[in-house]
Amino acid sequence: MIKKSLRVMGVSILTVLLAVSLTACKDRGNGNGESNAGSEWEALTSEVMKLYGAGDYAQGIEVARHALQVAEQNDGPDHPNVALSLSNLAELYEAQEDYAKAEPLFKRSLEILEKEYGQDSPFLVPTLLNMASLYKDMGREKEAQQMVERANNIQAKQ
């Protein structure tokens, strides 16, 4: 259990770093005042990670839902920030063993990232590994292995 938590947390931290860098790129030089919305999303995402790390999954879900709402309103439904918010929310549901809620969120996150970055982008790896963890928890070993293999193939191309 500890080993799994550390691995998942490592992926989560990677996801947050990716989220912050994507937001920074989006906000850099746009000059139209959207940086406050980006800052709000970044702050909410950071809070989600703190709550996840503290094991406060119920509160984390509430904050993650708000972060998702902010991302959807400010960036649109197919923006990478939405994908990352979906993945964070799914991780919290997975931590609560609510796999039925986690799976569609991970799938939607992956779809958005594939559309934005392509099928072989390294930006897909954290979500693929999170999905593998979920499928393993659900006893769906074959699907878990497929996700790991896809992530490994993407990483090997880099």
LOVEX-401813 format. One record per residue (C-alpha): residue in one letter; x negated, y, z negated. Coordinates in pm, whole numbers, plus 50000, padded with zeros to 5 digits. Layout:
// LOVEX-401813
aXYZ
...
//
This chain:
// LOVEX-401813
m500005000050000
i497245024849913
k495355016450233
k498475022250443
s499225054950265
l495725067850326
r495875058750695
v499285074350741
m498185105050548
g495125107750772
v497365107751076
s499635133250911
i496755156850844
l495675153051205
t499235161151310
v499255192751100
l495895204051237
l497205198551588
a500395217351504
v498505247151365
s496195248551665
l499115246451909
t500895274651728
a497745295751720
c497345291452096
k500975300452155
d500815331551937
r497445344052056
g497985374452270
n501735372152317
g502265405852148
n506015401852126
g506395396551752
e506835358951763
s503835353351538
n506065357451230
a508175328051346
g505005308251408
s503735317451064
e507005306350908
w506815273051088
e503165268550987
a503995276450623
l506895251950623
t504745225150785
s502045230550525
e504635227550249
v505915195050402
m502415180750386
k501995191150022
l505305175149929
y504435143550122
g501095141449945
a502785146149609
g505305118849687
d508255142949673
y509875128649984
a513405141349919
q512275177649893
g509865171750181
i512775160950401
e514655193050324
v511645214750409
a510855193650718
r514425198150844
h514025235550803
a510675234950987
l512325215451269
q515155240751287
v512695269851302
a510685252751577
e513775244851783
q515165280151750
n511925298251823
d510185275052067
g512965255152233
p513945218552203
d511035204952409
h508125223652253
p505195204852093
n505955221751758
v509365204851768
a507645171551841
l505325175951546
s508175186151316
l510105155151426
s507115133151353
n506615148251008
l510295143350925
a510125107551051
e507095100550830
l509045112050527
y511965089250616
e509525060650667
a508035067450323
q511555063450181
e511965031350385
d514795047250583
y513575032250907
a516825037551096
k516405075251061
a512655075151128
e512585055851455
p514665079351676
l512705109251545
f509385093251637
k510775083751979
r511965119152049
s508625133151934
l506765109752169
e509035119052462
i508385156152411
l504625151252388
e504555128752695
k506515154452893
e504245182952780
y500835165952797
g501235134453007
q501235097252934
d497525094752850
s497015125652636
p495125122552308
f497905143952156
l500075112552168
v497785091651947
p499035102851601
t502665096451696
l501805062851853
l499995052151536
n502855064451319
m505275044351531
a503025013851497
s503135017951119
l506915020751128
y507324990151348
k505004970351122
d507064980850819
m510164969351004
g508624935451082
r508464943351454
e504854932151497
k504884929851878
e506054965951916
a503564977251652
q500744960651843
q501884977052169
m501715011352008
v498245004651866
e497004991752201
r498355022352380
a496705045652128
n493415026552161
n493575028352541
i494115065952528
q491225070352286
a488955048652501
k489515072052798
q488265102152602
//
